[in-house]
Amino acid sequence: MSDIDEAVDAFLDAAEGVYDEYDDGYIDADTALSQLGDHVSTLRDAHEEE
């Protein structure tokens, strides 16, 4: 598995975790969007390094 594949898998897992926490009421919408933005940035960085 390539580095970008691993980055995509990590992003999908992290994004799913954010959605689950939001659905369960553990975080509000602003926090969820902030966390998703962080995960997108991490994925973008991995893509640019490839």
C-alpha positions in Angstrom: 0.0 0.0 0.0 1.4 3.4 -1.0 1.8 6.4 1.4 -1.1 8.2 -0.3 -3.3 5.1 0.1 -2.5 5.0 3.8 -3.2 8.7 4.1 -6.6 8.3 2.4 -7.4 5.4 4.8 -6.4 7.5 7.8 -8.5 10.4 6.5 -11.6 8.2 6.0 -11.2 6.7 9.5 -10.7 10.1 11.1 -13.6 11.7 9.2 -15.9 8.8 10.2 -14.9 9.3 13.8 -15.8 13.0 13.6 -19.2 12.2 12.1 -19.8 9.6 14.8 -18.9 12.0 17.6 -21.1 14.7 16.1 -24.0 12.3 15.7 -23.6 11.1 19.3 -23.7 14.7 20.5 -20.1 14.8 21.8 -19.0 17.7 19.6 -20.8 20.7 18.1 -20.9 21.6 14.4 -18.1 24.1 14.6 -15.8 21.7 16.3 -16.7 19.0 13.8 -15.9 21.2 10.8 -12.6 22.3 12.4 -11.6 18.7 12.9 -12.5 17.8 9.4 -10.6 20.8 8.1 -7.5 19.5 10.0 -7.9 16.1 8.5 -8.3 17.5 5.0 -5.1 19.5 5.5 -3.2 16.4 6.6 -4.5 14.5 3.5 -3.6 17.4 1.2 0.0 17.5 2.7 0.3 13.8 2.1 -0.8 14.2 -1.5 1.6 17.1 -2.1 4.5 15.0 -0.7 3.8 12.1 -3.1 
